[in-house]
Amino acid sequence: MTEIKYIGHILSASGLKPDEEKVRAVVQLPPPEDKQELLRFRGMIQYLAKFIPNLSEMQARKEWVLSYYRRSFKEEISCTDELLFKAEKLIVPQQLRQEMLSKIHESHLGIVKCKARARDILYWPGMSTQIEEIVSQCAACNENKNSNPREPLIPHPLPGRPWEKIGTDLFHHKGSEFLLWVDYFSKYPEIAKLSDTNSRGVITSMKSMFARHGIPDIVVSDNGPQYASAEFKTFTESWEFEHVTSSPKHAQSNGQAERMVQTIKNLLKKSVQ
Ligand SMILES: [Zn+2]
């Protein structure tokens, strides 16, 4: 005897392997139609999980793909042959972005051409800013700067679509704290009452806003402690959006949100008069 069948497993000289009969049963299982059938189905799959060596990797990838269906441009997303696209552009996974940045920068064409070249075929949240960073630090690109067309001097170009870039700010009104968002494209504002003004409170509120409108590419805020915490940084990384603060480099970045706060406050005042 070389093999022993033991509750759905086969113990053999070459180790543990799945019982083929059981695998066949799983494959032939009709699609589950109610909750009970679904639970049974999940149980059967769980049994096979230990024979799939990179299951957690596959699950992480599935989560990553699903996260793009939660973004504001979800209508443009498609998936073919394991590749994820935003319209015609390939969405580059995190592990490959550094390599892609080097490739984009390979021929030292300067910021404008590098960005234009990349934008036609590739996408990931924050790609343009990362190209700017890497190219601006390159001596060769800087030397050739004069022979390259200059980046137009528009500090905040209009985003290409709604909910791509949003500004956010906290404000106080009649004993309560509020969080405001404003979309840079449509100027659409939204406010929510905060249960807590710390990072966690702001993150919770942002998550529910993202669930309604999708995850934006860029969030602009001031340097408030809520946005400077490690917790907030982890949030930006796991939800993959770029966080820009009104640092000296982007002096008036949050102006849009700050102006909107004034407008909203005036509206609130008038509404209670
Ligand atoms: Zn260069």
Boltz pocket constraint, residues with backbone or C-beta under 6 A from the ligand:
constraints:
  - pocket:
      binder: B
      contacts: [[A, 105], [A, 107], [A, 108], [A, 109], [A, 110], [A, 134], [A, 135], [A, 138], [A, 139], [A, 140], [A, 141], [A, 142]]
      max_distance: 6.0
